[in-house]
Amino acid sequence: MPIKKIKDKERKGISKHFDSRRGAFRGFKRDYDISNSEQPQKVITPDSKGGEYYGLDERNKRLYIFEEKSDMFGKVKRKETHLREDKEAFYEEGGNQEQHFNAGHLEEKLKDHYYFKKKTKE
């Protein structure tokens, strides 16, 4: 059975859970039509100059940027895509948010969440 590609309109605000960080990263790539072998063009940390520019803070670990892709005729196949890795969060009102990735396209709110389980030492 072929895999159904998720259109941009359908992709807003999805929330998926994975057993590992690697699985979440691959799930993001699959949903955003990025090949598993493609590496981000930029990786930005909160303590770098780029971190300040992109508004990263102590809640974030890093931001991965996958640049726009065009076909041989110059037609845009994929907009610039951002994937931000966030630390686990605990809220005063109760509850917590697992480690996760937030994903979206350039100049859009990163609404998509890809949660993954914390690595445990055995």
C-alpha positions as CSV (number, residue, x, y, z in Angstrom):
1,M,0.0,0.0,0.0
2,P,1.5,3.4,-1.0
3,I,2.3,5.9,1.8
4,K,-0.1,8.9,1.7
5,K,1.8,12.2,1.6
6,I,0.5,14.7,4.1
7,K,-0.4,18.0,2.5
8,D,0.6,21.3,4.2
9,K,-3.0,22.1,5.2
10,E,-3.4,18.7,6.8
11,R,0.0,19.0,8.6
12,K,-1.0,21.9,10.9
13,G,-0.8,20.9,14.5
14,I,-0.1,17.2,14.3
15,S,1.2,15.4,17.3
16,K,3.1,12.1,17.0
17,H,4.8,9.9,19.6
18,F,7.9,7.7,19.0
19,D,10.0,5.3,21.0
20,S,13.2,7.1,20.2
21,R,14.7,10.5,19.1
22,R,15.9,8.8,15.9
23,G,12.4,7.6,15.2
24,A,10.9,11.1,15.7
25,F,13.6,12.6,13.5
26,R,12.8,10.1,10.7
27,G,9.1,10.6,11.2
28,F,9.5,14.4,10.7
29,K,11.6,13.8,7.5
30,R,9.0,11.4,6.1
31,D,6.1,13.9,6.8
32,Y,8.0,16.8,5.2
33,D,9.3,14.8,2.2
34,I,12.9,15.0,3.2
35,S,15.0,11.9,2.3
36,N,16.6,10.0,5.3
37,S,20.1,10.6,3.8
38,E,19.6,14.4,3.6
39,Q,21.4,16.4,6.3
40,P,20.4,19.8,7.5
41,Q,22.2,22.7,6.0
42,K,22.5,24.5,9.4
43,V,22.4,23.3,13.0
44,I,22.0,26.2,15.4
45,T,22.3,26.1,19.2
46,P,20.8,28.6,21.7
47,D,24.2,30.0,22.8
48,S,25.3,30.8,19.2
49,K,24.8,34.1,17.3
50,G,22.2,32.3,15.2
51,G,20.4,31.1,18.3
52,E,19.7,34.7,19.3
53,Y,18.5,35.5,15.7
54,Y,16.1,32.6,15.7
55,G,14.9,33.3,19.2
56,L,16.2,30.1,20.8
57,D,16.5,30.0,24.6
58,E,17.2,27.7,27.6
59,R,14.1,25.5,26.7
60,N,15.6,24.6,23.3
61,K,18.5,22.3,22.5
62,R,19.1,23.0,18.8
63,L,17.4,24.1,15.5
64,Y,17.9,22.2,12.3
65,I,17.4,24.0,9.0
66,F,16.6,22.2,5.8
67,E,16.9,24.6,2.9
68,E,14.4,25.1,0.1
69,K,14.5,22.5,-2.7
70,S,13.7,23.2,-6.3
71,D,13.5,21.0,-9.3
72,M,15.6,21.4,-12.5
73,F,13.1,23.9,-13.9
74,G,13.3,26.1,-10.8
75,K,9.9,25.1,-9.4
76,V,10.0,25.0,-5.6
77,K,9.4,21.4,-4.4
78,R,9.9,22.1,-0.7
79,K,9.9,25.3,1.3
80,E,12.7,25.9,3.9
81,T,11.9,23.7,6.8
82,H,12.8,24.1,10.5
83,L,13.0,21.4,13.1
84,R,13.6,22.6,16.7
85,E,14.5,20.2,19.5
86,D,13.0,21.2,22.8
87,K,13.9,19.9,26.3
88,E,11.3,18.3,28.6
89,A,9.1,20.9,30.3
90,F,7.3,20.9,33.7
91,Y,4.4,23.3,34.4
92,E,3.4,24.8,37.7
93,E,-0.3,24.1,36.9
94,G,0.7,20.4,36.7
95,G,1.6,18.2,33.9
96,N,4.7,18.1,31.7
97,Q,5.7,18.0,28.1
98,E,8.1,15.2,27.0
99,Q,11.2,16.0,24.9
100,H,10.1,16.7,21.4
101,F,10.8,18.3,18.1
102,N,8.6,21.2,16.8
103,A,8.5,21.4,13.0
104,G,7.2,23.8,10.3
105,H,8.2,25.9,7.4
106,L,10.1,29.2,7.4
107,E,8.1,32.1,8.8
108,E,5.4,29.8,10.1
109,K,4.7,28.8,13.7
110,L,6.3,25.4,14.4
111,K,3.0,23.7,15.3
112,D,3.9,20.1,14.5
113,H,5.1,18.0,17.5
114,Y,7.2,14.8,17.3
115,Y,7.6,13.4,20.9
116,F,10.1,10.9,21.8
117,K,10.9,8.9,25.0
118,K,13.8,9.8,27.2
119,K,16.8,7.6,26.8
120,T,17.3,5.4,29.8
121,K,20.6,4.0,31.1
122,E,20.5,0.2,31.6
